[in-house]
Amino acid sequence: MDVLEEFMKQIDFTDLPFERALRYFISKLRLPGEAQKIDKLMEVFAERYCACNPGSISESQDTVYVLAFSVIILQTDLHNPQIKLHRKMDLESFVLNNRGIDNGSDLPRELLEGIYDGVKKEPIISGRDHIDFLESLDKSIIGKKFNLMEPWRVLVMSTKMQEVLCNSEKSLPDKHIRDIFLFNDILVITKQVQIRGKATTKTTKERSISTCCYQFRSHLRICSFKAESFATQWYPYAIRLVDGLEEDRVLLELSARSEEERTSFLTELSEATWIYRALENDRIGTLGVSEKIGQSTLSLHSYNSDTDAHRRHTHTLGRRFFRSTLFKSANAAKAGSGSLSPSSSLFYTKGISSSDARTSIGGAECSS
């Protein structure tokens, strides 16, 4: 509840019409399916809306709350495909459902008609979180692949690059194009393909359709390799990924379209690697940040020793904490040499033997 109250304080509904304010509010969160949770959300929405627009609809906060909940019911009724057309709520039913909600009085019919027409014309869309995106992306990737659906996994960036099969030979610009997805723990390399199929419509019995998908090629743990930039006659903005333990082993070579694109990719990869290593270092107790914040709030795979030493707790990673003064000062005290940066080798290996560093953390660095 404290989080919800602080969240509502950040939203300003001043001079916003009721329907528009409700749409904006719902777009900022993922609307739950349980009626009790929706009821609480509509309650805090009504409280905030009345605070920003006193007396705009009614002097009573309960009136705004009942109207908001009624609009959610209308949205479900009008846009649920399982409800047949002749059973959907019409305007008169909506007006009847809201009769006498303003301390025994009726709200202006023009207000209710405007809300009904707006919801009927355009559905109210709930916000999406990273799990929704991962689910849709996982369905669009075909081939033998691993499961992307992990609660801690967040997409950092996606880009297109050309895979370099031989850096001494020129390749056509439109050949070997790869769609690359950089997550906070893995790098996924795919190839865009078109899947042809057949679909049945009311006008024609069958028609050919083409669906865009991604053919899975490979994936790499971001701490299992090193990334370095290089240039040849044919590939001036190239990137080489080499094994973190065997640097002579080249895993993949890519070519960006510009220096800006290459720099952006290497920067994001370096930051993701730094954060991942910070979490791993904290999990094995080398940085001591958990003494102030709590270990389970930082680690992607943290353990709760009080209940079950082998039970994993997953948490969404926030970048702001790792840029905060608390995080830098805590690590500076441990290192004894100012705040640590993503490129600091001390940050990665402090308190860890060379063998432990190789097995637990790997050797991913980004260098130019």
N, C-alpha and C positions, 0 to 999 in steps of 0.2 A: 504493500500500500504506500509506503514511503516513496518508492521509486515512481509509482503512478502519479502521486501528488506532485513530485518534482517535475515529472514529464509534462503534466498539464500546465505548470507554471511557465513553461517555455513556449506555449502556444497562445497566440493573441487572436481572438475572434472579434475584435472590435470592428463594428460596422459591416460585418459579414452577414449576408442573409442566412437564415436557419439551414436551409438545404445545403448551401455551399459550405457552411461551417462544419456540418456533419460529414460531408464528403471528405473534406480536408482532414478531419480528425481520424476517420476510419482509414484513410490512405496512409497514415503514419504508423499503423500497427496492423498486426495480423489478427483479424476478428476471430475469436474462438467459437467453437460450436456449441459449448454449454450455455444454456439460458441464464444460469446464475452469474457467469462471468460477463456475459453481454449486459445483463442487468446492472452490474457494478460499473461497467464502462459507460453506459448511458447516464448513470447517476453522476459520475464525475464530469462527464461532458456537460450535462445540464447545469451543474454548479459553476463550471468555468464560463459557459456561454452567458449565464445570467450575470456573472461578475463583470464580464466585458461589455455586455449590452443590457443594462438594467431596464426592465420594463418594455423591451422591444417587442416581445411576444406576449408576456404575461408578467405580473408581479410575483407569481408563484413559481418557485423552482421545480415543484412537482409537476406542473403543467408541461414545462419543457422536457422533463424526464419522460413523461408518458408519451408525448408526441414523438420524441426520439426513438423510443422503443417501438412505437407504432410504425414508424418509417422503416425500421429494420424488418419488421414482419411483412410490410408491403413489398420491400425489396426481394425478400425470399419468395413471396407468393408470385410476384410478376415474372421473375427470372429463373425460377426453378423449372428445368425441362421436364421433370417428372409430374408436374401439375398440368393437367389438360387445360386447353384454352378456355373452354366454357366454364371451368371452375376457378379461374383466376379472379382476383379481387378487382371489382370495378370502382369507379369514382364514388358512387353513392354508398357503397359498402365501406370505403375508407372514411368518408365523411361521417357515416353512422358510427363507426368504431371510435371516433374521436368526439362524439357528442358529450357535452357537459364536463370535459376534462379540466376546464379553467374555473375551478371552484364552483362547479355547477352551471357555468355559462359555456357557450360555444365559442370556439375560435372563429375568426373571420373565414368565410367559405373561400374567398379568393386566395388566402394563404394555403389552405388545404388543397385546393385545385392546382395551385402552382407546384406544390410539393409532389402531388400525384403525377402530374404531367412530366415533371423533371425526372422522377425515378423511372417512370414507364419508358421514357425516351432514352435515357442513359443509366445503366445500372451503377450502383455504388460499389466501387472496387476496393477491396481490402488490400492493404500493403503486403508485399512479399518479403520473406527473409531469405537468408543465404541457403537454407535447406530447400526451399522451393526452386531456386536457381540450380542447385546441384542435381535435383531430381530431374529437371527438364534437360540439363546437359547430359546426364548419365543416360537418359533414354535416346538422345540423339547420337551417341557414340556407339558404333557397331563394331563387331569383331571380338576377339578374345581379349577381355580387359578385366581389370579389378573393379571393385565396387567403390564409386566415388562418394557414396552417401555416408559421410562421417560427420557428426555434429561439430567437431572442432575445425573442419576443413573450410577455408574461405578462399575465394578467388581473389588473387592480387592483381593480375592483369592478363590480357589475352592479346595476341598479335599474330601476324603472318610473317613468315620468313622462308627463304629458300634453303633447302637442304643441299649442302655441298658434298657431292659424291667424290669429286677429285678436284682439289683446289688449284691444280696446274692446268686444268682444261676448262674452257668456257662452256657454260650451259645456257640454254635458252631461258629468257627471263620468266616465262610462264611454266617452266618445268620444275617438278619436285617442290612445289609450294606446300608448306606445312602450316597448319593452324596450331599454335602453341598456347597452352593454358598453364599459367604459373599460379599455383596455389601456395598456401603458407607452409606446406610440408613436401609437396611433390611438384615435378614438372612433367606435364603430359604433352606428348607430341602426337598429332593426328593429321589426317589428310582429308580434305573436303571431297565428298563424293555425292553423286546424284543417284537416288534409288528410284527406279521406275516401277510403277504399279498400275492397278486399275481401280477405278471408283465408279460407283453407280449413283446416278442422279435422277431426278424426276423427269428431266427433259430427254436425256439419252440413257440407254440401258448401261452402256459402259463407255468410259473414256480413259485415256492414258493420263497419268499424273506423274509428276517428278518431285521427289522430296529431298531436301538437302540434309545430309547426315555427315558424320565424321568417322572415318575409318581409323581405328586405334592403331598406332604404330609402336610406341614404346612409352615408358615413363621412368623417371629418375627421382630418387630422393634428393632433396636439395642439399643435404649435407654429405652426400656420397660422391660429389664431383667438384671440380674446380672449373671456373669459367674465365677465359682470357680472350682478349681481342687480338686480332691479327689482320693483315691485309696482303692481298696478292694482286697481280695485274688484272684479274677478272673479278675479284671479290674484294673491293676496298673497305667494306664494312663488315668483316667476317667475325664470327665468334666460335671459339673452339671449347668444347666441353671434354675434359679429361678426367680419368679416374682419380679419386681423392687419395688413394694409396699408391697406385701405379701411374705416375704422371706421364709415362711414355705411352700409355694406353689411351687412345682417342676414342671417346664414346660417340661424339656427334659434332659435326661442323655445320654452322648455319651462316647465312648471309642476310644482313638487314638491308633495307632499301636506302637508309641514310644514316649519317653519324648520330643524329638526334635519336633515331629509333634504337640504334645499338646502345647508346648511352642510357636511354630510358630503361631498356631491358636489364642491363647489367646493374643499374642502380636499384631497381625493384628486387632483383635476385639477391643482391648483397644485403638489402634490408631484411628480406624474408629469412635469409640464412642466419643473420645476426639475431633476430627475434627467436627463431627456432632453437638456436644454441643457447640463448638466455634461458629459455624454458627448460631445456634439458639440463643445463648447469644447476638451475634452481631445484629441479626434481631430485638430483643426486646430492644436493646439499652443499654445493661448493661456493655459492655466492652469498647465502644467508639472507637474501631479501625476504624469504618466507617468515623470518622472525618478526617482521613488521607488518607484512600484508597477509600471511597465511599461505602455505604451500599450495593448497588445492585451488587457490584463485589464480595461480600463474601457469601451472604446468598443463600442457596438452594431455598428458597421461599421468596425472598426479595420483598419489596413493594416500589413503586414509588409514594410518596405522592404528587408530583407536578402534576401528571396527573390523576392517578386513585389509590386510597388508597387500593383497593381490587384487583388490577391487579397483577398477579404474573410474576416475571422475573426469568428465569432459567439459571443457569450458570454451566459449568463444573468445578468440584473441582480439584484444583492443590495442591498437598501436599507440594511443595517446599515453598509456601508462609508461611505455618504454621510452617516451620522450620527456617524461615528467621529471621534475627536480628530485622527487623522492627516490625514483629508480636510479638516477645518476649518482646522487649523493650516497646512497646505500652501497653501490658498487665502488664508488670512489674511496669510501672508508675501508673496504676490504682490500682494494688494490693498492691504496696508499699513494696514488699518483693521479689525482684529478679524475674527472668523469671519463668513462670509457666510451670508445666509439666502435662502430661495427667493424672497423679494420684493425682493431687492437688485438694482437695475438694473446696478450695477457688476459683479456676478457674471455677468450675461448678456453684457455688451458690452465688457468690459475687453480692450484690445488688438485690437479689431475695428473697422474703419471702419463708418460708418453704412450704406453700400451692402452691405458684406459681411454685416452683421448682418441686413439685410432678406432677402438671398438665401439665406444658409446656415442661419439660425436661425429666421427668422420673427418673429412678434410676439405669441405667446400669453402672456397674463397673466390672473390671476384677481383681480378686484377686487369690492368690495362698495360 
